[in-house]
């Protein structure tokens, strides 16, 4: 697990080389999310469905995308996939239950 986390951090460091204010996915603002959290149609549909069904705000949507970006990094994937978004939505659902 330690190796996966180190690799994920290295990916984020390389991604944010041109952004001196960013060190990790959690620090991304909406403009950064639009750049580094591009969704394919299936992932976008999944996120939109979750937003509607769970009554999530735009801020919650951004948080889900940041977590999805981290999940993708841990998997070594450059792009976000449906499974990354789905897992992030599940974490958000659990978070709301507490």
N, C-alpha and C positions, 0 to 999 in steps of 0.2 A: 504494500500500500504506500509506503514511504516513497518508493521509486516512482509510482504513478503520480503522486502529488508533486514531486520534484519536476517531473516532465510537464505536468499541467502548468506549473508556475513558470517554467521556461517558455512554454508556448505563449502564455500571457505576456511575459516580458518582451518577447520578440514582437508580438502583436502591437504592443503599446510603445514601441521604440520612438515613434514620432510624436507621442503624447507625453510630454514630461510630467503632466499632472496625474497620470494614471499608473498604478502599479499592479492592480488586480481587477478582476471582473466586477467585483462589488462596487468599485468606484466609478463605473461607467454612468454617464448621464444619457438622456434620451438620444442625443445626436450620435453618441458612440454606439448605442444599442442599434440604431438604424444602420450603422456601418458594419458592425461586427456580429450582429445577430440576425442575419438574413434568413428568412424562412421560405421553404418551398410551399407549394399550395396545400399539401396535406397537413403540414405542421401549422400553417396559418389557420386552416380550418379547425384543427384541434384546439388551438389557443382561443380562437373566437368562440367556439362552442363552450369551452370552459368559462370564459368571461361571462357569457350569457347565462349559463346554468348556475354558476356560483355567484353571480352578481359582483364580479371583481372590478376594481377600479383600474384606471390607466397606470397608476403607480404599482398596483399588484401585478399587472401585465409586465411592466418593466422588471420587477423583481423576479418573476418567473423566467423571463428571458435571460437575466443575469445568471440564474441558477442553471438553466439549460446550457448556457455557454460554458459554465464550469464543468458540468457533466460531460459535455462533448470534449472538453480539454482532457478530462480524466480518462476518456476513452481513446484519446489520441486523434480525434476527428477534427478536421479543419472547419467543416460546416455543421450547422445544427440539423438534426434529423428528428423525425417524429417521435422516436423513442426518448430522445433527450427532453423534448418539450413535455411529453406525457409524464415522465418521471418528475420533472420540475413541478408540474401541475399537481401531482400526487403529494409532493412535499408541502405545497401551498395549502392543499386541502387539509392535511394533517395539522399544519400550523394554525389554521382557522378553528380547528376543533378544540384547541387547548385554551 
